[in-house]
């Protein structure tokens, strides 16, 4: 099959669902460098190839951390969710992360649709015997009349001993009941805790072998399957469905003095189903993408901290639903760090997406290229200032930028000649390498970047006969589009192309606009980058 002719490629529908961001603050590069960049790069490559991807995400508005932020800002959870939800959308747009629909479950028109999906899912799961009631012990503070769960509860992980907040551990991905937390204590100094026995809703999961077989079929790595197995062993094949919190979508509560709301990690199952329905409307297929015979490839991208919610609450629950396929792919990334330490909103150890995107000296393409070079599928990676400056200056400004300038000076004055067969063959092979890196059960943005780099390093293409500079630049736009969309679109359009780069339009011999300047990269100084860094990483600070 030749992508460059397009006559043998049948477009396929894809739904990509990166995680719902918690609207308790803006996005930083730790958020963007994993699941959001992954979903955007996949979608852009699929569009280059001629497929039909849609990216749908939204706000995790009912997370306890939204209520925590409201307490800190003397605001209401709804106001906080709305304010930071809009900021998140702006941050994604600033780094050219494409989103086709952004679902906000507590605002219309999404609220009604989400509540309908929750009601329908609860009814179906209850009818199938999947919803069970269990008693549990939960900490309560009488002085503040607060159920100290979620982000209000701190302590140590019962599995690895790391410091935790809420129901999970960011170090080992374990999830647990509040009563399992070691050395539990309230986040706020608001009075002593008492432990009260309450009734909560849980989902009875399918047979563990069935779930594990499904995860194997999805290509989930052994280490994440082991995390799921430990969770199931400890919690007895159940996953939380309700939580005693006032901020959330209320569920019927048998105890009048105990609130019961849909647990956010269970709500992501309903969110996924809603995203599938929205895909059906936007794509014109008219079916939910999660229908067993939808013909839509469904993909979610997630960090290691969301392994249990995704692999148990979504994949496991889909097996209980009875008329729903699970995600076709669950693409998991390790944490992206800053100078070797975890990005932290609360500690202000972060590079904020809006700050670096707004820098007049640091291009968005440069940031994306650097982030995409990390191998987060294999292990953790770190944003290092010296490494970033080398990439921005030596690799891009002084390297690729000068190559583009040289090729621009050799562009033909009229309609270019057809490319040499070897040029088209090389481009086909590198596009196939990007497909292998981005369109599978494992993702490697680093390998996708490596395919682009190999094209850039092949001087024979740019200096080939038959207007090699023109075809080198045009091939660059196709391979660069998932990584550096601004550069790719500018090159494509200044070579006479329309809209976004498309492989099927590569062979069109459109005259170049030689009167327009060549796109490129500016050099970035240490001072330029320092302006975007947290105080602890600026010169003279005690890091």
SVG drawing of the C-alpha trace seen along z (x, -y; Angstrom):
<svg xmlns="http://www.w3.org/2000/svg" viewBox="-32 -38 57 55">
<polyline fill="none" stroke="black" stroke-width="0.4" points="0.0,0.0 1.3,-3.4 0.3,-6.3 1.7,-8.8 -0.9,-7.8 -3.8,-7.4 -5.8,-5.3 -5.5,-2.0 -6.0,-3.5 -9.4,-3.2 -9.8,-5.8 -10.5,-4.4 -12.2,-6.0 -10.3,-6.5 -11.4,-7.8 -8.6,-9.0 -9.4,-9.9 -6.6,-11.4 -7.3,-11.6 -9.7,-14.2 -7.6,-16.8 -8.4,-17.8 -9.4,-21.5 -7.7,-22.6 -4.8,-24.4 -3.2,-25.1 -1.3,-22.5 2.4,-22.1 4.8,-20.2 4.5,-17.1 0.9,-16.9 1.4,-17.6 4.6,-15.6 2.8,-12.3 -0.8,-11.5 -1.8,-14.8 1.2,-15.0 0.9,-11.3 -2.8,-11.6 -2.1,-14.7 0.9,-13.1 -1.0,-9.9 -4.0,-11.9 -1.8,-14.1 0.1,-11.1 -3.3,-9.4 -4.5,-12.5 -1.3,-12.6 -2.0,-9.0 -5.6,-9.7 -7.4,-8.3 -10.2,-10.0 -9.2,-10.5 -11.1,-12.5 -9.6,-13.5 -12.2,-13.9 -11.3,-14.8 -12.7,-17.0 -12.5,-18.1 -12.6,-15.7 -14.7,-18.3 -15.9,-16.1 -12.4,-15.3 -11.9,-16.0 -8.9,-18.2 -11.3,-20.7 -13.1,-21.1 -9.6,-21.4 -8.7,-24.2 -12.0,-25.9 -11.3,-25.8 -7.8,-27.3 -9.2,-30.1 -12.3,-30.8 -14.4,-29.9 -16.9,-27.2 -15.9,-24.0 -18.1,-24.9 -16.3,-28.2 -12.9,-26.6 -13.8,-23.9 -15.0,-26.5 -12.1,-28.8 -9.3,-26.2 -11.3,-24.1 -11.1,-27.0 -7.4,-27.5 -6.7,-23.8 -8.4,-24.2 -6.3,-27.4 -3.1,-25.5 -3.8,-22.7 -4.4,-25.0 -1.3,-27.0 0.9,-23.9 -1.1,-22.9 -2.7,-19.9 -5.8,-19.3 -9.1,-18.6 -12.3,-18.0 -14.6,-18.0 -14.0,-19.0 -16.6,-17.6 -17.4,-19.4 -19.7,-17.1 -21.1,-19.8 -22.1,-22.3 -24.7,-22.2 -25.1,-20.7 -22.7,-18.1 -24.3,-17.8 -27.6,-16.4 -25.8,-14.0 -23.4,-12.8 -26.2,-12.3 -28.2,-10.3 -25.1,-8.1 -24.5,-7.6 -28.2,-6.6 -28.2,-4.2 -24.9,-2.6 -26.0,-2.2 -29.3,-0.6 -27.6,1.8 -24.8,2.8 -27.3,3.2 -29.5,5.4 -26.5,7.6 -25.6,8.0 -22.5,6.0 -23.3,3.3 -22.8,4.4 -23.1,2.7 -20.2,3.0 -19.6,1.5 -16.3,-0.3 -14.7,-2.4 -14.1,-6.0 -12.5,-8.9 -14.8,-11.7 -14.0,-15.0 -16.9,-16.2 -15.4,-19.6 -15.5,-20.5 -18.3,-18.1 -16.0,-16.7 -15.6,-13.2 -11.8,-13.0 -11.4,-11.1 -9.8,-11.8 -7.3,-14.7 -8.4,-15.6 -6.7,-12.4 -2.9,-11.9 -0.7,-9.1 1.6,-6.4 0.9,-3.8 0.1,-0.4 2.1,1.3 5.3,-0.7 5.3,-3.1 5.5,-6.3 3.7,-9.4 0.2,-9.5 -3.0,-11.6 -6.4,-10.4 -7.0,-6.8 -3.9,-6.0 -0.1,-6.1 1.8,-8.0 4.9,-6.0 3.7,-2.4 0.2,-3.1 -1.5,-1.2 -5.1,-2.0 -6.6,-1.3 -9.5,-2.0 -9.1,-4.8 -9.0,-2.2 -5.9,-0.7 -3.9,-4.0 -0.9,-3.7 -0.6,-6.5 -3.7,-8.4 -4.1,-12.0 -6.2,-14.9 -4.7,-17.4 -6.0,-20.3 -5.6,-20.8 -9.3,-20.8 -9.8,-18.4 -9.5,-14.7 -10.6,-11.9 -13.2,-9.3 -13.8,-6.3 -17.4,-5.6 -18.8,-2.6 -20.8,-3.5 -22.3,-1.7 -20.7,-2.3 -21.3,-1.1 -18.8,1.1 -18.6,2.8 -18.1,6.6 -15.4,7.2 -15.4,10.0 -13.2,13.1 -9.6,12.0 -8.4,14.4 -10.9,12.8 -9.7,9.3 -6.0,10.4 -6.6,12.1 -8.2,8.9 -5.2,6.8 -2.9,9.3 -4.9,8.9 -4.6,5.1 -0.8,5.4 -0.6,4.0 2.9,4.5 3.4,7.1 4.3,4.6 0.9,2.9 -0.9,6.2 0.9,7.0 -0.3,3.7 -3.9,4.7 -3.4,8.2 -2.2,6.8 -5.2,4.4 -7.7,7.3 -6.0,9.5 -6.3,6.9 -9.8,5.5 -11.5,8.8 -12.5,8.2 -14.4,5.0 -13.8,1.4 -15.2,-1.7 -18.4,-3.2 -19.4,-5.7 -17.7,-8.0 -18.8,-10.0 -18.3,-13.4 -20.7,-16.4 -19.0,-17.7 -20.0,-15.3 -22.9,-13.7 -25.2,-12.5 -26.4,-8.9 -29.2,-7.5 -28.0,-7.3 -29.6,-5.1 -28.0,-7.0 -29.4,-10.5 -26.4,-11.9 -23.8,-10.4 -23.4,-11.9 -23.0,-9.5 -21.6,-10.7 -20.3,-8.9 -16.7,-8.2 -14.6,-10.1 -12.6,-7.0 -15.8,-5.1 -17.2,-8.1 -14.5,-7.8 -16.3,-4.7 -19.4,-6.8 -17.2,-9.6 -15.7,-7.1 -19.1,-6.0 -20.2,-9.6 -17.1,-10.3 -18.0,-7.3 -21.5,-8.7 -20.0,-12.2 -17.7,-10.5 -20.7,-9.0 -22.3,-12.4 -19.1,-14.3 -17.8,-11.6 -21.1,-10.9 -20.9,-7.1 -24.1,-7.4 -23.0,-4.7 -21.2,-4.8 -17.5,-4.1 -17.6,-1.5 -20.4,0.5 -18.9,4.0 -19.4,3.6 -18.7,-0.2 -15.6,0.3 -13.9,-2.5 -10.5,-2.0 -10.6,-3.4 -7.5,-4.5 -6.8,-6.0 -3.5,-7.6 -2.7,-7.7 0.0,-8.1 1.0,-5.4 -1.0,-7.0 -4.2,-6.2 -3.5,-2.5 -6.1,-1.2 -8.9,-3.6 -8.4,-2.8 -7.6,0.9 -10.0,1.8 -12.7,-0.9 -13.0,-1.2 -11.7,2.0 -13.0,4.2 -16.4,2.5 -16.8,2.8 -16.6,6.6 -19.5,6.3 -21.6,4.1 -22.3,6.9 -22.8,4.7 -19.5,2.7 -16.0,3.4 -13.2,2.2 -10.6,-0.3 -8.7,1.2 -5.5,-0.3 -4.4,-1.6 -1.2,-3.5 0.6,-4.1 3.4,-6.5 5.8,-6.9 6.1,-10.2 7.8,-13.2 10.0,-15.0 11.6,-18.4 15.3,-18.4 14.9,-14.9 12.0,-15.7 8.3,-15.2 6.4,-18.1 4.4,-19.6 1.6,-22.1 1.5,-22.6 5.2,-23.0 5.4,-25.3 8.0,-23.0 6.8,-23.2 7.1,-24.8 3.6,-26.0 2.4,-25.3 1.1,-28.9 4.4,-30.4 6.6,-28.5 4.1,-28.8 4.0,-32.6 7.7,-33.0 8.7,-35.2 12.0,-33.3 10.9,-29.7 8.8,-28.3 6.0,-25.8 7.6,-23.4 10.8,-23.4 9.1,-22.5 7.1,-19.7 10.2,-18.3 12.1,-18.2 9.2,-16.5 8.6,-14.0 12.2,-12.9 11.6,-11.3 11.0,-7.6 8.2,-7.6 6.9,-4.2 10.1,-2.6 10.7,-4.6 10.6,-8.0 12.3,-11.0 13.3,-14.5 13.2,-18.0 16.8,-19.2 17.6,-22.8 21.1,-22.3 19.7,-19.5 16.8,-21.6 19.1,-24.5 21.3,-22.1 18.3,-20.8 16.8,-24.2 20.1,-25.7 22.4,-23.0 19.8,-20.5 17.1,-23.0 18.3,-26.5 21.8,-25.7 21.0,-22.3 17.5,-21.8 16.9,-25.6 20.0,-26.0 19.1,-23.0 15.7,-24.5 17.3,-27.8 19.7,-26.0 16.9,-24.0 14.7,-27.1 17.4,-28.8 17.4,-26.0 13.6,-25.8 12.5,-25.8 11.0,-28.9 8.0,-27.1 6.4,-23.7 8.8,-21.2 9.8,-18.0 8.6,-14.7 10.6,-13.3 13.3,-10.6 11.9,-7.1 14.4,-6.7 13.1,-9.8 9.5,-8.6 10.7,-5.1 12.6,-6.6 9.7,-8.8 7.3,-5.8 9.6,-3.8 9.9,-6.6 6.2,-7.2 5.8,-3.4 8.3,-3.7 6.2,-6.5 3.1,-4.3 4.9,-1.5 5.8,-4.0 2.4,-5.6 -0.3,-3.3 0.0,-0.2 -0.4,1.3 2.8,-0.4 3.8,-4.0 7.2,-5.5 7.3,-9.2 11.1,-8.9 11.0,-6.5 8.6,-8.8 11.1,-11.7 13.9,-9.4 12.1,-8.8 11.9,-12.6 15.6,-13.0 16.7,-10.3 14.9,-12.2 16.6,-15.5 20.0,-13.8 19.8,-12.4 21.6,-15.0 21.2,-12.9 17.5,-13.7 17.8,-17.4 20.6,-17.4 19.0,-14.9 18.2,-15.7 14.6,-16.5 14.3,-19.4 15.4,-17.5 15.2,-20.5 11.5,-20.9 10.8,-17.2 13.0,-17.2 11.0,-20.1 7.7,-18.6 8.7,-15.2 9.8,-17.1 6.4,-18.6 4.7,-15.2 7.1,-13.6 7.3,-16.8 3.5,-17.4 3.0,-15.1 5.9,-16.6 6.2,-20.2 2.8,-21.2 3.6,-24.9 6.7,-24.3 5.1,-21.5 2.0,-23.6 4.1,-26.6 6.4,-24.5 3.5,-22.6 1.5,-25.8 4.5,-27.7 5.2,-24.8 1.7,-25.4 -0.2,-22.8 -3.6,-23.5 -4.5,-23.0 -2.6,-20.3 0.1,-18.1 -1.4,-14.9 0.6,-12.0 -1.9,-11.5 -1.2,-15.0 2.6,-14.7 3.1,-14.0 1.1,-17.0 3.6,-19.3 2.4,-22.6 4.7,-25.6 6.4,-27.0 5.9,-30.5 9.6,-31.5 8.8,-35.1 7.9,-34.1 10.7,-33.5 11.8,-30.1 10.4,-28.9 13.0,-28.3 14.0,-28.4 15.3,-31.2 18.1,-30.6 17.1,-30.3 19.3,-31.8 19.5,-30.6 17.8,-33.8 14.9,-33.1 14.4,-29.7 15.0,-31.0 11.9,-33.2 9.8,-30.0 11.5,-28.0 10.3,-27.8 12.3,-29.9 14.2,-26.8 15.8,-26.2 16.8,-29.8 20.5,-30.8 21.4,-31.5 18.5,-29.5 19.0,-26.6 17.7,-23.8"/>
</svg>
